[in-house]
């Protein structure tokens, strides 16, 4: 029987259209053997959660460059809890101030990957923390 591949949903929320980083991460996770569903830019938190449910993903990864990471992370975590999706690993990447990282983790973000994070580090975090 074939081993189940980790399913990762990546997206950009809000009006932040800078998508180069999230596309590179999506490609890197595919290269690491994961199945990646890239939703694209300009999505709402509801779009992301509904797609996560429909696609039965193990991981949600959002990318931020617009400075709205605190607002949208909290919205996503609230909906994840409402929909009883706490088993879905939630990671964030992008230009995130260091002082926001502990607050994001306290909210429920598993890890924050800032510019310069190595692809191997991101993939290893997912592999080691995804719930089977």
Wavefront OBJ file of the C-alpha trace (Angstrom):
o trace
v 0.000 0.000 0.000
v 1.385 3.412 -0.942
v 2.226 5.837 1.832
v -0.106 8.840 2.072
v 1.534 12.017 0.837
v 1.294 15.128 2.977
v -1.247 17.539 1.465
v -0.402 21.225 1.770
v -2.624 24.153 0.836
v -0.814 27.434 0.147
v -2.347 30.832 -0.543
v -2.171 34.593 -0.240
v -5.007 36.332 1.585
v -6.153 39.938 1.385
v -5.075 42.311 -1.363
v -1.410 41.303 -1.073
v -0.509 40.033 -4.537
v 3.242 39.532 -4.077
v 3.300 35.809 -4.782
v 6.855 34.944 -5.826
v 7.803 33.546 -2.413
v 4.700 31.402 -1.949
v 5.126 29.998 -5.461
v 8.752 29.096 -4.717
v 7.762 27.420 -1.441
v 4.931 25.534 -3.153
v 7.373 24.223 -5.777
v 9.900 23.283 -3.108
v 7.322 21.343 -1.103
v 6.305 19.480 -4.260
v 9.961 18.649 -4.843
v 10.087 17.363 -1.248
v 7.337 14.847 -2.132
v 4.300 16.685 -0.813
v 1.071 17.269 -2.677
v 0.541 21.037 -2.901
v -2.672 22.881 -3.708
v -1.832 26.511 -4.482
v -4.953 28.676 -4.328
v -3.312 31.823 -5.614
v -3.610 35.415 -4.459
v -6.422 37.624 -3.211
v -8.203 34.879 -1.271
v -10.353 35.313 1.807
v -9.871 33.331 4.983
v -13.192 31.604 4.226
v -11.866 30.620 0.763
v -8.807 29.076 2.390
v -10.694 27.144 5.072
v -13.329 25.872 2.633
v -10.612 24.685 0.235
v -8.745 23.045 3.137
v -11.884 21.094 4.029
v -12.683 20.135 0.417
v -9.097 19.071 -0.291
v -8.656 17.312 3.076
v -5.275 18.957 3.645
v -2.794 18.331 6.425
v -1.211 21.792 6.294
v -2.295 25.365 5.564
v 0.499 27.742 4.628
v -0.160 31.451 4.174
v 2.284 34.050 2.877
v 2.274 37.694 3.964
v 4.143 40.776 2.835
v 1.435 43.324 3.537
v 1.683 43.584 7.324
v -1.775 42.064 7.864
v -0.505 38.748 9.215
v -1.796 39.244 12.783
v -5.359 39.991 11.676
v -5.628 37.188 9.141
v -3.849 34.591 11.284
v -6.328 35.221 14.093
v -9.287 35.022 11.696
v -8.015 31.742 10.246
v -7.360 30.206 13.662
v -10.827 31.226 14.866
v -12.484 29.542 11.879
v -10.216 26.467 12.180
v -11.433 26.056 15.772
v -15.075 26.658 14.810
v -14.823 23.982 12.088
v -12.940 21.586 14.402
v -9.856 21.499 12.160
v -7.251 21.764 14.916
v -5.376 18.799 13.399
v -4.447 20.924 10.378
v -0.956 22.363 10.787
v -0.909 26.129 10.198
v 2.314 27.804 9.079
v 3.061 31.331 7.915
v 5.795 32.755 5.745
v 6.835 36.171 4.582
v 7.977 39.472 5.961
v 6.983 39.031 9.589
v 8.549 41.166 12.333
v 10.478 39.033 14.852
v 8.469 40.480 17.746
v 5.229 39.129 16.232
v 6.434 35.529 16.063
v 5.833 34.592 19.750
v 2.340 36.110 19.596
v 1.526 34.197 16.404
v 2.732 30.943 17.965
v 0.670 31.616 21.086
v -2.373 32.080 18.804
v -1.802 28.659 17.267
v 0.571 29.155 14.328
v 2.950 26.193 14.296
v 5.898 28.067 12.765
v 6.796 31.303 11.034
v 9.280 31.245 8.161
v 10.892 34.571 7.346
v 12.856 35.528 4.230
v 15.957 33.382 3.915
v 14.388 30.298 5.511
v 15.782 27.157 3.911
v 13.409 24.907 2.015
v 14.766 21.894 3.907
v 13.882 23.565 7.216
v 10.309 24.232 6.097
v 9.822 20.701 4.752
v 11.341 19.148 7.884
v 9.063 21.192 10.138
v 6.024 20.010 8.200
v 7.117 16.368 8.178
v 7.923 16.409 11.904
v 4.747 18.221 12.985
v 1.939 17.130 10.651
v -0.638 14.995 12.414
v -1.295 11.678 10.726
l 1 2 3 4 5 6 7 8 9 10 11 12 13 14 15 16 17 18 19 20 21 22 23 24 25 26 27 28 29 30 31 32 33 34 35 36 37 38 39 40 41 42 43 44 45 46 47 48 49 50 51 52 53 54 55 56 57 58 59 60 61 62 63 64 65 66 67 68 69 70 71 72 73 74 75 76 77 78 79 80 81 82 83 84 85 86 87 88 89 90 91 92 93 94 95 96 97 98 99 100 101 102 103 104 105 106 107 108 109 110 111 112 113 114 115 116 117 118 119 120 121 122 123 124 125 126 127 128 129 130 131 132
